[in-house]
């Protein structure tokens, strides 16, 4: 399969390419290849230049804190231009050129104080709290309105063994390795995602020609505090450096977060896709290092 992608050199995209390059051919659309997703003509030209049936749209503005500072700018903010306008341009180009669009979203479009048993499903009502989450949800709505085939994959707190930039696991691992104390939210539930699992997930979704919304997240609902303790334990770091804090204490002046944005991944597991727990993912990483 020939696949076009935006953001294929990022944390998630680069690993997907590594895992699937023997089976699929990838072409990256980015500023480095002369394409600007905030400009429709640029996007249309880039996508029409390649013979591919699928476009993976991974490129996004992911600085949640900075996005919140731009909330008052609304549609003039960088996060809106990249996440909403950029997605709209990619979606329009895919529709015009009859390409299937696979859009990568976030757990933060969902969440709240009352979590369904097993986590929020694909049918749960969106509730984006931060401005970043709002831009990702607005992008989801654009994709959802396409008349051509589309797929939305929601991710949460992705991590991998190595990359040039920190991720959910390696940030805390590095922090604790430097013997620095850290206070972590005890009233925040998440489903961290081992990026290597996404290779199988995406390959399966493509092979089965699935459409709609899928949660491709880890199989363990865990508090941020317990997750960091698990990271410390796995890599033999000092758990005594980890203390508890609450959203009320910690999120003052920061983007709002729900008690839980933990996602239920039963739908994708029914396709035979294995999504590891955080504990399993950390063990795999430790073995490979």
C-alpha positions in Angstrom: 0.0 0.0 0.0 1.2 3.5 -0.8 0.6 5.9 2.0 0.9 9.6 2.3 1.4 11.2 5.7 1.7 14.5 7.5 4.0 14.5 10.5 5.7 11.2 9.6 9.0 12.5 11.1 7.4 13.1 14.5 7.3 11.0 17.7 4.4 8.8 16.5 4.8 9.0 12.7 8.4 8.0 12.6 7.8 4.9 14.6 4.9 3.9 12.5 7.0 4.2 9.4 9.8 2.1 11.0 7.3 -0.6 12.0 5.5 -0.8 8.6 8.0 0.2 6.0 8.5 -3.4 4.9 4.9 -3.7 4.1 3.9 -0.2 3.0 5.5 2.7 1.1 5.4 6.0 2.9 5.7 9.6 1.6 5.9 12.5 4.0 4.1 15.8 3.5 5.7 18.6 5.6 7.3 22.0 5.4 10.6 20.2 4.8 9.1 18.7 1.6 7.6 22.0 0.5 4.0 21.6 1.8 2.2 23.9 4.3 -0.9 22.3 5.7 -2.3 25.8 6.6 -2.4 26.6 2.9 -5.0 24.6 0.9 -3.3 25.0 -2.5 0.0 23.7 -1.1 -1.8 20.7 0.5 -3.7 19.9 -2.7 -0.6 20.1 -4.8 1.3 17.8 -2.4 -1.4 15.2 -2.1 -2.1 15.2 -5.8 1.6 14.6 -6.6 1.6 11.1 -5.2 -0.2 8.0 -6.2 -1.6 6.9 -2.8 -5.0 5.9 -1.7 -4.6 6.8 2.0 -3.5 9.9 3.9 -2.4 9.7 7.5 -2.8 13.1 9.1 -0.5 13.2 12.2 0.8 16.8 12.0 -0.6 18.9 14.8 0.1 21.7 17.3 0.6 19.7 20.5 1.9 22.3 23.0 -1.1 22.2 25.3 0.2 25.0 27.6 1.0 27.4 24.8 -2.3 26.7 23.1 -4.1 27.7 26.3 -2.3 31.0 26.4 -3.6 31.7 22.9 -7.2 30.8 23.7 -8.4 34.4 23.4 -7.0 34.6 19.9 -9.4 31.9 18.8 -9.2 31.2 15.1 -6.2 33.5 14.8 -4.1 31.2 17.2 -1.4 29.0 15.9 -3.1 25.9 17.4 -6.3 26.7 15.5 -4.5 27.4 12.3 -2.6 24.1 12.4 -5.1 21.8 14.1 -8.4 23.0 12.6 -7.5 24.9 9.4 -4.8 22.4 8.6 -7.1 19.5 9.0 -9.8 21.2 7.0 -7.3 21.7 4.1 -6.1 18.0 4.3 -9.7 16.8 4.5 -10.9 18.9 1.5 -7.9 17.7 -0.6 -8.6 14.1 0.3 -12.3 14.6 -0.6 -11.4 16.2 -3.9 -8.9 13.5 -4.8 -10.9 10.6 -3.4 -8.3 9.6 -0.8 -9.1 7.9 2.5 -8.2 10.2 5.4 -7.0 8.7 8.7 -6.9 11.5 11.3 -5.1 11.1 14.6 -6.9 12.8 17.6 -6.5 12.7 21.3 -8.2 11.4 24.5 -8.6 15.0 25.7 -11.6 15.5 23.4 -13.4 13.3 26.0 -13.4 13.1 29.8 -14.9 14.4 33.0 -15.5 13.6 36.6 -17.8 10.7 36.0 -16.1 7.9 34.0 -18.0 5.0 32.6 -16.9 1.6 33.7 -13.9 0.6 31.6 -13.3 4.1 30.3 -14.9 6.4 27.7 -16.0 4.6 24.5 -16.1 5.9 20.9 -19.8 6.6 21.6 -19.1 8.9 24.6 -20.1 12.6 24.2 -17.1 14.8 23.7 -16.1 17.2 26.4 -13.0 19.1 25.4 -11.8 21.3 28.3 -8.6 22.9 27.2 -8.2 25.1 24.1 -5.9 22.4 22.6 -8.6 19.8 23.1 -11.2 22.1 21.5 -9.1 22.5 18.4 -8.7 18.7 18.1 -12.4 18.2 18.5 -13.2 20.8 15.9 -10.9 19.0 13.6 -12.7 15.7 14.4 -16.0 17.3 13.4 -14.5 18.3 10.0 -13.4 14.8 9.3 -16.7 13.4 10.5 -18.5 15.4 7.8 -16.5 14.0 4.9 -18.4 12.1 2.2 -15.3 10.1 1.3 -14.0 7.4 3.6 -12.4 8.5 6.9 -11.1 7.1 10.1 -10.4 8.9 13.4 -7.9 7.3 15.7 -7.8 8.6 19.3 -4.5 8.3 21.2 -3.4 9.0 24.7 -0.1 9.7 26.3 2.1 7.9 23.7 5.5 6.6 24.6 8.3 4.6 23.0 11.8 3.3 23.7 13.7 6.2 22.2 13.3 9.5 20.3 15.0 12.9 20.1 12.2 14.5 22.0 10.7 13.4 25.4 7.4 11.6 25.7 5.1 10.6 28.6 7.5 7.9 29.9 10.9 9.3 29.1 10.1 12.7 30.6 9.5 11.2 34.0 12.3 8.6 33.6 14.9 11.3 32.8 13.6 13.6 35.7 13.9 10.8 38.2 17.2 9.7 36.8 18.5 13.1 37.7 17.3 12.5 41.2 14.8 15.4 41.2 11.6 15.2 43.3 8.3 15.6 41.5 4.7 16.0 42.5 2.2 14.1 40.3 -1.6 14.2 40.0 -3.3 11.5 42.0 -6.8 12.5 40.7 -6.1 12.1 37.0 -6.8 8.9 35.2 -5.3 8.1 31.8 -4.6 5.2 29.4 -0.9 5.5 28.2 -0.2 4.2 24.8 2.8 2.1 23.7 3.5 3.5 20.3 4.8 0.2 18.9 1.2 -1.2 19.4 0.0 1.4 16.9 1.9 -0.3 14.1 -0.3 -3.4 14.3 -3.4 -1.2 15.0 -3.0 0.9 11.9 -2.0 -2.0 9.7 -5.1 -3.9 10.8 -7.4 -0.9 10.3 -6.0 -0.4 6.8 -6.2 -4.0 5.9 -9.8 -4.3 7.1 -10.7 -1.0 5.5 -12.3 0.2 8.7 -14.0 3.6 9.0 -15.4 5.6 11.9 -13.8 6.3 15.3 -11.4 4.0 17.1 -9.6 4.3 20.4 -6.0 2.9 19.9 -4.8 3.3 23.5 -3.2 1.1 26.2 -5.2 -1.5 28.1 -4.5 -0.1 31.6 -6.5 2.7 33.3 -4.1 4.3 35.8 -3.6 7.5 37.7 -0.7 9.7 36.7 0.7 9.2 40.2 0.7 5.4 40.0 2.0 5.6 36.4 5.1 7.5 37.5 5.6 5.1 40.5 5.5 2.3 37.9 8.0 4.0 35.7 10.3 4.5 38.7 9.9 0.8 39.8 10.5 -0.6 36.3 13.7 1.3 35.8 15.0 1.0 39.4 14.6 4.7 40.2 13.9 6.2 43.6 10.1 6.0 44.2 10.6 8.3 47.2 11.1 11.2 44.8 7.5 10.9 43.7 4.8 12.7 45.8 1.1 13.3 45.3 -0.7 16.4 44.3 -4.2 17.3 43.0 -5.7 19.0 40.0 -6.9 21.8 42.3 -3.4 22.4 43.6 -1.4 21.8 40.4 -3.5 23.2 37.6 -3.7 26.8 38.9 -2.7 28.9 35.8 -2.5 25.7 33.7 -4.8 24.2 31.1 -7.8 22.5 32.6 -7.8 18.6 32.7 -10.6 16.2 33.6 -10.5 13.7 36.4 -10.5 11.0 33.7 -9.8 10.9 30.0 -9.2 7.2 30.1 -10.4 5.6 26.9 -11.9 2.2 26.4 -10.2 0.2 23.7 -12.5 -2.8 23.4 -13.6 -1.9 19.9 -10.1 -2.2 18.4 -9.2 -5.2 20.5 -12.2 -7.0 18.9 -10.2 -6.7 15.6 -7.5 -8.8 17.2 -5.2 -5.9 18.0 -3.1 -6.3 21.1 -2.8 -3.0 23.1 -0.4 -3.5 26.0 -0.9 -2.2 29.5 1.6 0.4 30.7 3.3 -2.2 32.9 3.7 -4.5 29.9 4.9 -1.7 27.6 7.5 -0.5 30.1 8.8 -4.1 30.5 9.2 -4.4 26.7 11.1 -1.1 26.6 13.3 -2.2 29.5 14.2 -5.4 27.7 15.0 -3.6 24.5 17.3 -1.0 26.1 
